[in-house]
Amino acid sequence: MNHDQSGGGGRGDQRGDRAGGGERRGPPDTPFLQLEMSKLMYSEAAELAKEAGRDLMREAIKARLRERLGPQLEALARIAADELADDILANLNIESNIEARRRARQDISRRVAEALHPKSDASE
């Protein structure tokens, strides 16, 4: 539901456009007031009915496709899912290799620094 608290511009808003300096109707401190609540609620119900109808049609279509093409669709879905899983695993392996190489390079930097700046007790 639209709970427009700006107080202006909405369809059926009898308080006027408060933000734009237009005529203001209704008692002060009533931005919550929706003077046509029944129309607003019916409008919401009509939208929900359309969505429910679409959902029912979607379910019926799914059932019919499953009935006619179930095994083929499942085989295609398995192929697509396996390809996605393989891609994900490959990317995770790549990330792991990059992280391992990053850690190794940090270790090299430390070893180079130690080689160039040996501790005084190591050179004696």
N, C-alpha and C positions, 0 to 999 in steps of 0.2 A: 504494500500500500504506500501511497505517496503521502508522507507526513511532512510536507513542505513547510519548514518553519521560517522561511525567509519572509513569508507574509505577502508575497507579491506575485502577480503575473499568472497564477494558476487558473485553469479553467474553472469557472464558478466561484472564484475568490471574490466575495462581496466586500472585502475589507479594502480593496484597492491596492495600488502598488506603493507600499511603504518605502521601499528602497529608493524608488525613483522620485519620491516626493509627491506622489499623486494623492488623491483624496483618500482619507482613511475612514473606514466604517467599522463599527463594532467597538466593544469595550476595550480599554487599554489592557495590556498584559495578556492578550489572548492569541498569540501566534499559533498555538496548538489547535485552535478551533477550526474545524472543517465543517462548513455550513451545509455541504451537500454530501455527507458521509454515506448515505444510502446509495447515491449514484457512484461514488468512488468504490464502494464495496462491490456493487454489481459489476462495474467495469473490471475489477480484479477477478471476480468469479468468472466472467466471460473469458478472460485471458487464460485462466487456469483450465477452463473447460476445453479451450483450443489445444493447450499443451497436452492435456490428458488424452484427447482424441488422437493427436499425433503419436503419443506414446503407445496407445493401443494399436494403431496402424503399424507402427514400427515393430511391435511384438508379433503381430500377425504376419508381417512380411518375413521376419526372422524365422518364424515357425514354418512358413511355406518353403522358404529357401532351404531350411534344414531338412524338411521332408523330401524335397526334390533333389537336392545336391549335397546332402549332409556329408557323406564320405569324401567327396571331392573337395568340398570347402574345408573340411578338417585336414585333409592332406596338404592343401595349399597353405593353410594357417600354420601347420607344423613346419613347413619349409620356411615360411617367412619368419616365424618365431626363432627357428634354429639359426637363420642368417643373422638376425638381430643379436641373439645371444653370442654368436661367434664374433661379431663386430665389437660387442661390449667387452668380451674377454680379451680380444686383441688390443683394444684401447687400454684396458687395465694393465696388460703386460707391458705395453709401451710406456705408460706412466711409471710403472715400477722400474723399468730399465733406466728411464730418465732420472728418477730419484736416486737410484743406485749410483749412476754415473756422477750426479751432482755431489753426492756424499764422497765419492772417490776423489773428485777434483778438489773438494775442500781439504781432504787429507793430503793431497799432493801439495797444496799451497802451504799447509802446516809444515810438511817435511822440507820443502824448499826453504822456508823461513828458518827452520832449525839448522839446515845445512849452511846457510849464509851467515847465520848469527849463532854459532855454537855457544853452548854454555861454557863458562870459564873453567869449570872443573873437568869438562870433557877434553879440553885441549892440553891439559897439563900431564 
